[in-house]
């Protein structure tokens, strides 16, 4: 639903809102915010709220470091766990220079451009993500440990699964703010959990990802535990993945073309170039190739050892699932690059390689020798991205400075 500035201002006055959080992400996807009182909201809408961009990772230097946040009314969210003394709300923001021009490293704006590029081809891409995270106990000083809250396994139930009530609270809180998870369950690792989201448009899906991580951290803290989204928090156990489900949709008119194979082929062609963004920390590469995390560049139907699989589903639930990303990614940049890669596949009618219908985790060397692999380190992935003609063509000119 679309709201005007005046409607948001009226809402804030009528609902006893005492603080407004103006949220955005740095270039790496870490959420940031400035809190303002209600009497500053009108100024935020009309003139923006300034901040020191030189202090934000991946943003501009100290010269011309002033940038401005402009809240987006449609993203208003009430933070339910902060309602004990008046309401606290949050809005995501557009980032602009003092002269009003958009800031080129604004991750959300980059995703908007990708969505527009798809729309120009009469296409939209829907996203539904599956987030994995661990819950760890705190020490006597309230600091995170690497001691899982339970020793349960995949889809175990209480009392073995000690995260059940926390997941329930997370899901209910998400619903309070208008986000509707599909499923939740205990994952393979001790203390590891997963929550899966319904499909939504790309920008909403990325906003939901940011909201989700905020909710998980807040609910975990309220329950006296710590939520860890890092790719490989326990060396000998399953890593945390971010499985990204995508479907390609025709917007208007009669067109019975199935664009999915071309879209997949584009992602497969460019996946090495995307890896520095989908797997953005060194620890990401300790996860790949272990415990169902992919290492080889391949696809298949239903096969969970593949980079991309086509899950068994019917009707609106048909999708492609990319399994290499992890939760440390910036979802705005990840979704933007996946859209651009898929569109490149559609434009050029890239041919999808044959499916690989073997268990890659238990295959012998002869079966694997002709299958290309994902980068083996962050250094390798960054070099591939920086040297990529494709990446340089779809991201702002100086965005890749964050990889150098």
SULFENVEN-V578921 format. One record per pair of residues at least 12 apart in sequence whose ideal C-beta (glycine too) atoms are under 6 Angstrom apart, sorted by sequence separation. I is the first residue (numbers start at 1). J is the second residue. D is the distance in whole Angstrom. If there is no record, write none. Layout:
BEGIN
<<I	J	D> <I	J	D>>
END
This chain:
BEGIN
<<21	33	5> <22	34	5> <53	65	5> <137	149	6> <150	162	4> <248	260	5> <292	304	5> <308	320	6> <309	321	5> <52	65	6> <76	89	6> <77	90	5> <149	162	5> <171	184	6> <183	196	5> <294	307	4> <21	35	5> <53	67	4> <135	149	5> <181	195	5> <182	196	5> <308	322	6> <386	400	6> <34	49	6> <76	91	5> <248	263	5> <19	35	5> <20	36	5> <50	66	5> <75	91	5> <181	197	6> <182	198	5> <75	92	4> <167	184	5> <307	324	6> <386	403	5> <50	68	5> <180	198	5> <385	403	6> <72	91	6> <48	68	3> <49	69	5> <71	91	4> <72	92	5> <17	38	6> <20	41	6> <48	69	6> <382	403	4> <48	70	5> <71	93	5> <70	93	6> <69	93	4> <70	94	5> <161	186	4> <12	38	5> <167	193	6> <271	297	6> <22	49	6> <44	71	5> <67	95	6> <68	96	5> <135	163	5> <28	57	6> <179	208	5> <294	323	5> <26	56	5> <28	58	6> <155	185	5> <156	186	5> <163	193	5> <294	324	5> <26	57	4> <27	58	3> <155	186	6> <9	41	6> <26	58	5> <66	98	6> <152	186	5> <154	188	5> <67	103	6> <151	190	5> <5	45	4> <150	191	5> <174	215	6> <148	190	4> <149	191	5> <173	215	5> <284	326	5> <148	191	3> <170	215	6> <59	105	6> <170	216	6> <278	324	6> <22	69	5> <278	325	4> <279	326	6> <281	328	5> <189	237	4> <239	287	3> <280	328	5> <22	71	6> <170	219	5> <189	238	4> <280	329	6> <169	219	5> <188	238	4> <232	283	5> <278	329	5> <231	283	5> <230	283	6> <231	284	4> <238	291	4> <232	286	4> <239	293	6> <305	359	5> <340	394	4> <132	187	6> <232	287	5> <300	355	4> <305	360	4> <135	191	5> <231	287	4> <264	320	6> <277	333	5> <278	334	6> <299	355	6> <300	356	5> <305	361	5> <134	191	5> <166	223	5> <277	334	6> <300	357	5> <134	192	5> <298	356	4> <133	193	6> <277	337	6> <132	194	5> <274	337	5> <131	195	6> <296	360	5> <8	73	5> <130	196	4> <23	90	5> <18	86	4> <129	197	5> <19	88	5> <20	89	6> <21	90	4> <23	92	5> <24	93	5> <128	197	5> <3	73	4> <16	86	5> <17	87	5> <128	198	6> <16	87	6> <22	93	5> <24	95	6> <128	199	4> <270	341	4> <2	74	6> <15	87	6> <17	89	5> <247	319	5> <126	199	4> <298	371	6> <245	319	4> <246	320	5> <267	341	5> <127	202	6> <266	341	5> <267	342	6> <296	371	5> <297	372	4> <149	225	6> <245	321	5> <266	342	5> <125	202	6> <296	373	6> <27	105	5> <127	205	4> <243	321	6> <244	322	5> <266	344	5> <295	373	6> <263	342	4> <266	345	2> <295	374	6> <243	323	5> <265	345	4> <244	325	6> <269	350	6> <25	107	5> <144	226	4> <263	345	5> <242	325	4> <262	345	4> <263	346	6> <242	326	5> <262	346	4> <266	350	6> <241	326	6> <242	327	5> <265	350	4> <240	326	6> <288	374	6> <115	202	5> <240	327	5> <259	346	5> <262	349	6> <265	352	4> <138	226	6> <262	350	6> <264	352	6> <135	225	5> <136	226	5> <261	352	5> <111	203	6> <136	228	6> <285	377	5> <80	173	6> <133	227	5> <134	228	4> <111	206	6> <231	326	4> <80	176	5> <133	229	5> <282	378	5> <229	327	4> <134	233	5> <275	374	6> <77	177	5> <275	375	5> <272	375	6> <276	381	4> <275	381	4> <276	382	5> <133	240	6> <132	240	4> <132	241	5> <276	385	4> <131	242	6> <273	384	6> <272	384	5> <273	385	6> <130	243	4> <92	207	6> <129	244	5> <273	388	4> <128	245	4> <273	390	6> <273	391	5> <127	246	6> <270	390	6> <125	246	6> <126	247	5> <209	331	4> <125	248	6> <124	249	5> <206	331	4> <206	332	5> <124	251	6> <276	403	6> <122	251	5> <206	335	5> <202	335	5> <81	218	5> <31	210	5> <131	327	6> <127	335	6> <125	339	5> <111	332	4> <118	339	6> <114	336	4> <107	330	6> <108	332	5> <111	335	6> <107	332	4> <111	336	4> <114	339	4> <107	333	5> <110	336	5> <114	340	6> <104	396	4> <105	399	6> <29	330	3> <28	330	6> <58	402	4> <27	402	5>>
END
